[in-house]
Amino acid sequence: MDGNAKPQKQIQLSPNAERILNEPVTGTLCVVDGKGIPNATPVWFLWRDGALHFSTHAGRQKVVNATRAGRGSFCVIDPVNPSHYVELRGILTVTDDPDMALRDDVVRKHGHPDGRAFDPATAKRVVITLTPERVLGRH
């Protein structure tokens, strides 16, 4: 860790925000592109260990943007009460997912046995992780 860097403090979510993030719903990941224009992408996700995780194919624009920008936001609407939502803003990191374990965890959350039906045999997956620094919303 850089000598000037502050240690990451895990944010605290309300029980309702935790419930929303654990629902099998689609949220929106937003990262600025190389021209500074926000790029919003609907994504399935997994809330685990105080961070959001997204599985995607290597080389997708959201991967390029996340790698370059290093910061982003995510928003999801409460399926029980559409006037409620959770927005998380924070640091983005990209890592390889060679065994596609995160992909499988995400699709199981959505009722599928595994993610093989979502990918050709030659697919290469990565994980985008959003470590939240701020939580907003109505929840």
C-alpha positions as CSV (number, residue, x, y, z in Angstrom):
1,M,0.0,0.0,0.0
2,D,1.2,3.5,-0.8
3,G,2.4,5.3,2.3
4,N,-0.1,8.1,1.6
5,A,-3.1,5.9,0.9
6,K,-5.8,5.6,3.4
7,P,-6.9,2.1,4.4
8,Q,-10.2,1.1,2.8
9,K,-13.1,1.2,5.2
10,Q,-16.0,-1.1,4.2
11,I,-19.2,0.8,3.9
12,Q,-22.2,-0.1,5.9
13,L,-25.5,-0.8,4.1
14,S,-29.0,-0.8,5.5
15,P,-30.7,-4.2,5.8
16,N,-33.0,-3.2,2.9
17,A,-30.1,-2.1,0.7
18,E,-28.5,-5.5,1.4
19,R,-31.8,-7.2,0.4
20,I,-32.1,-5.3,-2.8
21,L,-28.5,-6.2,-3.8
22,N,-29.2,-9.9,-3.1
23,E,-32.3,-9.9,-5.4
24,P,-32.0,-11.6,-8.8
25,V,-32.4,-8.4,-10.8
26,T,-30.5,-6.4,-13.4
27,G,-28.7,-3.2,-12.4
28,T,-26.8,-0.6,-14.3
29,L,-23.0,-0.2,-14.3
30,C,-21.8,3.2,-15.3
31,V,-18.2,4.1,-16.3
32,V,-16.9,7.0,-18.3
33,D,-15.4,6.2,-21.7
34,G,-12.2,7.6,-23.1
35,K,-13.9,10.9,-24.1
36,G,-15.4,11.4,-20.7
37,I,-18.9,10.3,-21.7
38,P,-20.8,8.0,-19.3
39,N,-21.3,4.5,-20.6
40,A,-24.3,2.8,-18.8
41,T,-24.6,-1.0,-19.2
42,P,-27.3,-3.3,-17.8
43,V,-25.7,-6.1,-15.9
44,W,-26.3,-9.1,-13.6
45,F,-24.2,-8.9,-10.5
46,L,-23.2,-10.5,-7.3
47,W,-22.9,-8.7,-3.9
48,R,-20.3,-10.5,-1.9
49,D,-17.8,-9.6,0.8
50,G,-18.7,-5.9,0.7
51,A,-18.2,-5.5,-3.0
52,L,-20.1,-5.8,-6.3
53,H,-18.9,-8.3,-8.8
54,F,-19.7,-8.5,-12.5
55,S,-18.8,-11.2,-14.9
56,T,-18.2,-10.2,-18.5
57,H,-16.3,-11.2,-21.7
58,A,-12.7,-9.9,-21.9
59,G,-12.4,-7.1,-24.4
60,R,-15.9,-5.6,-23.9
61,Q,-16.1,-1.8,-23.8
62,K,-17.1,-1.8,-20.1
63,V,-13.8,-3.7,-19.4
64,V,-11.8,-1.2,-21.4
65,N,-13.5,1.7,-19.6
66,A,-13.3,0.1,-16.1
67,T,-9.5,-0.6,-16.6
68,R,-8.9,3.0,-17.8
69,A,-11.2,4.9,-15.5
70,G,-10.7,2.9,-12.3
71,R,-13.9,4.4,-10.9
72,G,-17.6,3.9,-11.6
73,S,-21.1,3.7,-10.2
74,F,-23.8,1.1,-10.1
75,C,-27.5,1.5,-9.6
76,V,-30.3,-1.1,-9.0
77,I,-34.0,-0.5,-8.5
78,D,-35.8,-2.4,-5.7
79,P,-38.1,-5.0,-7.4
80,V,-40.4,-4.9,-4.4
81,N,-40.8,-1.1,-4.3
82,P,-39.7,0.7,-7.6
83,S,-39.5,4.1,-5.9
84,H,-36.5,2.7,-3.9
85,Y,-33.0,2.1,-5.3
86,V,-29.4,1.6,-4.2
87,E,-26.5,3.4,-5.9
88,L,-22.9,2.5,-5.1
89,R,-19.9,4.5,-6.2
90,G,-16.3,3.4,-5.9
91,I,-13.2,1.8,-7.2
92,L,-13.2,-0.6,-10.2
93,T,-10.8,-3.4,-10.6
94,V,-10.6,-6.0,-13.4
95,T,-9.3,-9.6,-12.8
96,D,-9.3,-12.7,-14.9
97,D,-11.9,-15.4,-14.2
98,P,-10.2,-18.4,-15.9
99,D,-12.5,-21.1,-14.5
100,M,-15.6,-18.8,-14.9
101,A,-16.5,-19.4,-11.2
102,L,-18.0,-15.9,-10.8
103,R,-20.0,-16.3,-14.0
104,D,-21.5,-19.4,-12.6
105,D,-22.3,-17.8,-9.2
106,V,-24.0,-14.9,-10.9
107,V,-26.2,-17.0,-13.2
108,R,-27.1,-19.3,-10.3
109,K,-28.4,-16.2,-8.5
110,H,-30.7,-15.8,-11.5
111,G,-32.0,-19.4,-11.5
112,H,-29.6,-21.1,-14.0
113,P,-27.6,-24.2,-13.1
114,D,-24.4,-22.7,-14.6
115,G,-23.2,-20.3,-17.2
116,R,-22.1,-22.7,-20.0
117,A,-25.2,-21.8,-22.1
118,F,-24.1,-18.2,-22.0
119,D,-20.7,-18.7,-23.6
120,P,-19.0,-20.3,-26.5
121,A,-16.3,-22.9,-25.6
122,T,-13.6,-20.4,-26.4
123,A,-14.9,-17.6,-24.2
124,K,-12.6,-15.7,-21.9
125,R,-14.2,-14.1,-18.9
126,V,-13.1,-11.4,-16.5
127,V,-14.5,-10.0,-13.3
128,I,-15.1,-6.3,-12.8
129,T,-15.3,-5.6,-9.1
130,L,-16.7,-2.3,-7.7
131,T,-15.5,-1.7,-4.2
132,P,-17.9,0.9,-2.9
133,E,-16.7,4.1,-1.2
134,R,-20.2,5.7,-1.0
135,V,-23.7,4.5,-0.9
136,L,-26.7,6.6,-2.0
137,G,-30.3,6.0,-2.8
138,R,-33.7,5.5,-1.3
139,H,-33.8,2.2,0.5
